[in-house]
Amino acid sequence: MLDSRLVKVARTLENRPQQRLALGVDALDEQLGGGLPLGAVSEIVSEPGHGGWWLAMRALAQTTGRVGLLNHDDSFHPPGAALLGVDLSRLLVVRVNNHKDALWALERMAKNASLSATLSWLPDLRDVEIRRLQLAAERSRQTVLLLRNSEEAGRSSWGALRLKVQSLPGGQLEVTTLRARGGMPRPVRIEVEHGTGAVRGAAVVPHRALDAEPRRAAGA
């Protein structure tokens, strides 16, 4: 009798919808099932200046509660984050230059249940390190965000979600899902206002547009 009850509880937990951090971009939130997963690692793959930073700041700006940021290379620019809507009064910035110490600090931030989200762009994270961050996020119920470059896009990961962000002409960003649990969402194009980073519009990319792009690229 006890075993059967435990099985029922386990199945209930498995089928329970995962809580999400809404990004405030309706088309993208809808494709992601409500936003970024809580209690999990989400990876954002992007080259510098191609929109990954914008999406990460968007997530931090939408987070309620305190958020953590690992500034391992002193590249964080607080006024730029504030311009994109991040409340600096709720932001905990940890500055660590040594890679080993940065890993130690990042894991402890991810375990901190008083934080609602943690962001890092620490390079060369190994699978085992991301696994530890995923376990930490599951315990703290945080959204742990990792900014990664395109060379890391093909690596395996223990994270729950991997997004690729690309810049397009006309001030648009395209967000493509490279990995997700429970199905693959459609790409979303977001029109971002230059200077303020405000969202001017967003839409799911139609299938016909995706089908046509390889032919255009080939000169058809």
MIDO-742477 format. One record per atom (N, C-alpha, C, CB): residue in one letter; x, y negated, z. Coordinates in steps of 0.02 Angstrom, whole numbers, plus 50000, padded with zeros to 5 digits. Last residue first. Glycine has a CB too. Layout:
aXYZ/...
***
This chain:
a509484845847262/a508904848047224/a508414842247213/a508554853847258/g510624844047338/g510554840047278/g509974842047235/g511174840547238/a510684850047458/a511034853447404/a510974849747338/a510774860347396/a509884841947534/a510594841947549/a511004845247493/a510724845647615/r508654845547481/r508914838747470/r509664838547481/r508554833747516/r508574858647527/r508594857447455/r508854850447440/r507904858447425/p508544856847667/p509114860347636/p509164859247561/p509064867747650/e507294849347678/e507934846247692/e508524850147663/e508014845547764/a506114856547660/a506364852547605/a507074850047616/a505914846747594/d505834862847781/d505964866947722/d506294863047666/d505324870147698/l505564851847862/l506144856047878/l506334860347818/l506004860547938/a504404847347802/a504994842947804/a505624847047817/a504904837447857/r503534857847823/r503724856247754/r504334851747751/r503134852947717/h503334857647961/h503694863247930/h503944861347861/h503254869447926/p503604841248035/p503194846247999/p503624851747969/p502774842847944/v504154837448194/v504364837848125/v503944843148089/v505134839448119/v503124827848302/v503414834448286/v503584834548212/v502924840248304/a503564811248350/a503134815948314/a503504822448303/a502894813048248/a503494795048423/a503784801648421/a503294806348387/a503964804248492/g503954777848457/g503514782948429/g503874789648428/g503294780948358/r504734769948533/r504244766548490/r503764771548459/r504594762548436/v505474769548688/v505184773948638/v504644770248599/v504904780448670/a506894759148722/a506194760748730/a505954765248673/a505764754348734/g508174754448713/g508094761648720/g507374763748730/g508504764048777/t508554741348693/t508204742948755/t508144750448767/t507514739848755/g509394742548575/g509524737848629/g509204739748694/g509294731048610/h508134748548467/h508834746748476/h508894741548532/h509134743948410/e506954760548510/e507084753448499/e507804751748514/e506604749048541/v506784775848428/v507024772248487/v507194765048470/v507644775748518/e505764788548382/e505994781948361/e506154777848423/e505454778448317/i506084805548370/i505894800148415/i506194793648388/i506144801448488/r505544821348318/r505904815248301/r505624809448341/r505854813748225/v505754838048367/v505374831848376/v505814825948357/v505124831148450/p505574855348321/p505964849148326/p505514843048332/p506434848448266/r504564866648422/r504724863448358/r505164857348370/r504064861448321/p505144879448538/p504764873548519/p504984870748451/p504824868148573/m505134896348553/m505544890948525/m505104885048503/m505954893548466/g504874906048705/g504704903648638/g505124897648618/g503974901748635/g505304908848835/g504594908948821/g504404906148753/g504234905348873/r506654898048857/r506314903948882/r505574903448864/r506404904748958/a507734892648726/a507204891348774/a506904897948796/a506654886748743/r508914884548624/r508764890248667/r508224888248717/r509414892648704/l508844873648542/l509284879148523/l509154885348564/l510004877048530/t507724862048486/t507824866948538/t508264872648511/t507154869748564/t508114845548440/t507994852348418/t508144857148475/t508434854048356/v507694829448413/v507834834048468/v507624841048445/v507444831948533/e508304815648330/e507964822048321/e508184826848376/e508104825148251/l508004798248331/l508354803948359/l507954810248344/l508474803148435/q508144783248232/q507794789148255/q508274794348285/q507404792248197/g508604771848168/g508514771748241/g508124777648268/g508174765548261/g508824773848034/g508224770248054/g508094770348128/g507634772948019/p509514790548023/p509454783548000/p508804780448026/p509474783247923/l509784799648177/l509554799248108/l509524791848087/l508864802648100/s510734809248292/s510514802748269/s510334803148195/s511064797448280/q510214823448386/q510584820648330/q510304813748313/q510544825248268/v510314835348513/v510084828648495/v510524825848440/v510074823848557/k509754850948565/k510244847348524/k509944840748503/k510454851548462/l509534859748718/l509284855248667/l509864852148629/l508854849748699/r509164873748808/r509714870448774/r509424866348716/r510254875548748/l508664880748963/l508484876848904/l509114873648874/l507964871348921/a509154888049068/a508484889649044/a508314886248978/a507974887549096/g510854894849068/g510354889649076/g509684891449046/g510604883249044/w511824903749041/w511324905849090/w510784900649100/w511664907449157/s512394905848873/s512274901748932/s511754904948977/s512044894748911/s513614906948741/s513064909648781/s512984905348844/s513194917148799/r513974894148620/r514164898448676/r513544901048712/r514614894748725/g513664884848524/g513604891948507/g513764896748563/g514024893448450/a513934872448579/a513244874148564/a513154881648551/a513004870248504/e515184867548599/e514924871948651/e514224874648636/e514924868448718/e515384858648499/e515804864648499/e515554869748549/e516524862748514/s514594847648531/s514344852448481/s514754858848479/s514344849148413/n514634845448713/n514774843548644/n514574849148597/n515514841748635/r513384842448841/r513914846548812/r514024844348739/r513734854048816/l512734838348998/l512874835748931/l513464839648902/l513024828048932/l511604846049100/l512304846449077/l512354843649007/l512574853749081/l510564844249237/l510684842349168/l511434842549153/l510394835449153/v509454852149339/v510164851049330/v510304850049255/v510594856949358/t508144848749435/t508304848949363/t509044847249358/t507854843949321/q507944858949585/q508154853049547/q508114854349472/q508864851149566/r507734868549679/r507164866449637/r507314860049598/r506554865349680/s508724874749750/s508564867849768/s507954865049732/s509164863449754/r508764887449691/r508674886749764/r508454879749782/r509324888449800/e508964884949557/e508384888849577/e508244888149652/e508494896249560/a510184878249562/a509584874549543/a508954878349563/a509584873349468/a511034888949595/a510974883249641/a510334879349627/a511584878649636/l510904896749481/l510684899449545/l510584893849596/l511184904549572/q511494887749389/q510804889849380/q510514892649446/q510754895249325/l512794886949439/l512384880949439/l511644882749431/l512604876149383/r513204900049414/r513184897649483/r512754891349489/r513894896249509/r513144899849273/r512724904549312/r512654902249384/r513024911649309/i514134890849247/i513444888849232/i512964893449268/i513314888949156/e515204898849285/e515084892549321/e514374890049308/e515594887149298/v515164909249196/v515074910849266/v514924904449307/v515704914349294/d515434902549075/d514784905749086/d514654906849160/d514744912349048/r516304886849107/r516264893949089/r515584896749105/r516814897849125/l516474870749039/l516154874949090/l516104882049065/l515444872149109/d517104860548964/d517414867148973/d517124871149031/d518164866348983/p516724844549048/p516844849048991/p517104855849013/p517344845948943/l515394836549128/l516034839849139/l516164844949083/l516054843349209/w514314828449137/w514574829649069/w515284832749074/w514594823049027/s512864829849240/s513584830349232/s513744831149158/s513884836149273/l511564826249356/l511834825749287/l512584826149288/l511604819149254/t510184832149448/t510904830949446/t511144830949374/t511294836149488/a508684828549540/a509034830149478/a509774828649486/a508744826249418/s508274826849669/s507784829349620/s508104831449555/s507254824149607/l509054830749823/l509084827749757/l508564830949711/l509794828649727/s508914838349933/s508684831449940/s508734827649873/s509084827849993/a509494850549909/a508774850149900/a508504843049908/a508434854749949/n510924853849829/n510654848949876/n509904847949863/n511024842249870/k511524861449733/k511214865049789/k510824860349835/k511744868649829/a512104852149650/a511554856149624/a511184859949678/a511814861049572/m513114847549734/m512574843049716/m511964846949691/m512814838049663/r513894859049734/r513574856849797/r513034851649785/r514094853949844/e514314859349603/e513914864849629/e513564862849693/e514354870949642/l515054847349595/l514454848349553/l514014853949581/l514654849949481/a516144849549681/a515654844349697/a515004845349658/a515944837349681/w516804859849613/w516584860849682/w516024855849699/w517184860149732/l517104853349493/l516674859249493/l516384860549563/l517074865349469/a517974843549544/a517354841549511/a516854847349508/a517484838849440/d519054850949587/d518644847449637/d517974845349608/d519014841349664/k519504855049461/k519304860049511/k518864856849564/k519924863149543/h519804842749398/h519294847149371/h519044852149422/h519574850849310/n519934827049481/n520214833749472/n519664838649450/n520544836049538/n519084816049503/n519484816449442/n519774823249429/n520034811349445/v517524811149555/v518054816049567/v518434816949502/v517754822949593/r516234802349620/r516824801549577/r517374806449599/r517084794349579/v514524802649619/v515114805949649/v515684805449599/v514954813449667/v513134792949651/v513684793949604/v514284796849642/v513884787349568/l511464793449667/l512064795249704/l512614796949653/l511924801349753/l510154782149647/l510674785949613/l511284787049658/l510884782349548/r509204773449684/r509074780449700/r509614785049673/r508394782549672/s509624761449637/s509564762049710/s509424769249731/s509004757449736/l509524762249500/l510184763249531/l510144763949606/l510644757449513/d508424769649404/d508414765749465/d509064767049503/d507784767649510/v508504768749230/v508724772349289/v508734767649350/v509434775449278/g508194762049111/g507664763449159/g507864767249221/g507154767249125/l509174757849029/l508764763349004/l508264765749056/l509214769148983/l509804748549108/l509454746149048/l508984751549021/l509954744048994/a510454756949197/a509894752949221/a509474750349163/a510144747049263/a511464761849115/a510964766549141/a510344762649164/a511254770649198/g512184750049094/g511884753449037/g511344758349059/g512414757148998/p512624747149225/p512154742649191/p511814745849131/p512504736349169/p513514758849252/p512864757849285/p512394752949250/p512984755549354/h514334769449160/h514224762249158/h513544760749188/h514284759449084/f515574781849178/f514884779849190/f514824772249195/f514614783049254/s516864785949168/s516564783049107/s515844780549119/s516564788049051/d517644792849260/d517544785649270/d517244782249208/d518194782349287/d517614806449249/d518104802949208/d518034795349211/d518044805249136/h516604811649330/h517274814549336/h517814810649298/h517274821649311/n515324808649407/n515704804149363/n516444806249366/n515614796649385/l513824816049425/l514534817449434/l514934813349383/l514694825049427/l512404810649506/l512784810149444/l513524811249460/l512674803249410/g510754813649569/g511474813749576/g511814813549509/g511704819849614/v509304805149632/v509634808949580/v510394808349589/v509424806449509/r507844805249736/r508544803649725/r508834808049670/r508954804449790/g506184802549666/g506664804649717/g507374802849697/g506604812149729/t505694807149503/t505514804149567/t505984806749620/t504764805549586/t506294804049340/t506324808149401/t506104804149462/t507034810849411/q506414795949233/q505744798749246/q505714802749310/q505534802949188/a507754793049229/a507294787549240/a506594790049258/a507254783149179/l508304805449197/l508434802749263/l507944797149280/l509154800049267/a507814806549064/a507624811449115/a507724808649185/a508024817849106/r508474795849004/r507744796049003/r507494800749058/r507474798148934/m509774799949015/m509564794149054/m508794793849058/m509844787749024/a509724810548922/a509894811848992/a509664806149037/a510654812949000/l509424803648805/l508944808548830/l509084810148904/l508964814948788/w510584795648792/w509914792548797/w509424797348828/w509674790148728/w511564805348776/w511574801048835/w510894797848846/w512124795648829/g511204810348650/g511184814648709/g511164810648773/g511774819248709/g511374801448543/g510734801848576/g510694806248638/g510244804248528/h512634799848490/h512124803048449/h511484804548487/h512394809348421/g513694795248565/g513324790448525/g512774793348482/g513794786948481/p514584810448557/p514534803748586/p514174798948538/p515224800948603/e513504824248510/e514124820648505/e514034813648535/e514364820348431/s512614836048611/s512634830048570/s513334827248567/s512144824748598/v511534845848702/v512114846048657/v512084839948611/v512124852648616/i511054848248859/i510934843548805/i511574843248763/i510734836448831/e510334860848959/e510924858348924/e510704853748867/e511354864148898/s509674863349117/s509514861449049/s510144858349018/s508904856549046/v509434874849246/v509924870949209/v509654869649139/v510614874649206/a508104873649369/a508464876849314/a508974872049284/a507974879149260/g507074867649441/g507394873649467/g507784877349414/g506884878149496/l506004862649306/l506284861549373/l506584868149397/l505744858949423/p506244860149131/p506064864449187/p506394862349253/p506264871649171/l505614845549048/l506184849649068/l506004853949128/l506804845149083/g503924846848985/g504544843248998/g505114848049014/g504454838449055/g502814853548942/g502724848748996/g503344844849013/g502494852249057/g503244861748841/g502794864548892/g502704860048952/g503054871048915/l503934855648743/l504324858848796/l503884861648852/l504824853948825/q502964849648666/q503344855248637/q503724859048690/q503824852648585/e502544839648755/e502084844848734/e502454850848706/e501594842148682/d503694831648764/d503444835048824/d502974840848805/d503084830148870/l503724826848631/l504264831148657/l504034835048718/l504874827048673/a502554819248624/a502674824648575/a503204829548600/a502894821648507/d502704809948734/d502164814848730/d502314820648683/d501534811448707/v503854806348840/v503814806348766/v503324811848749/v504544807448732/g504064808048973/g503694802148952/g503704801148877/g503974796048985/l504624819349021/l505084814348996/l504724807948973/l505484817148938/a504224828849165/a503994825549104/a504464819849085/a503274822849113/l504834842749225/l504974835649231/l504774832449165/l505724834249248/r503814856549284/r504194852949233/r504294845649252/r503844853349166/q503614873249346/q503524866049352/q504014862349306/q503624863749425/q503014887049255/q503574883649286/q503454876149289/q504224885149248/p501554896249297/p501884891449252/p502444887849289/p501364886449225/r501684913149350/r501534906249370/r501904901349324/r501734904949444/n502104925649323/n501624922749277/n501454915449294/n500994926849277/e502964928549428/e503224928649361/e502764925049312/e503334935749338/l502084928049537/l502624923149533/l502904922749462/l503184924849582/t501284939249507/t500984932549512/t501504927149505/t500614931749579/r502204949449516/r501904947949451/r501584941049451/r501394953249433/a502494948849653/a503034947649605/a502744945849537/a503474953849599/v501234952249707/v501534945649722/v502064943949670/v501834945549793/k501104965349658/k500624960249639/k500894953249650/k499974961149677/v502184971449725/v502174971249652/v501694965849627/v501974978049623/l501764970249856/l502364966749835/l502394966149759/l502984970349861/r500654978749852/r500554971649865/r501164967549843/r500424970449940/s501294990949830/s500834988349779/s500694980949789/s500174992249780/d502004992249950/d502364991649887/d501914988749833/d502624998549865/l500944993750043/l501384987950047/l501754986849981/l501894988750104/m500425006050000/m500005000050000/m500434993750000/m499535000050061/
***
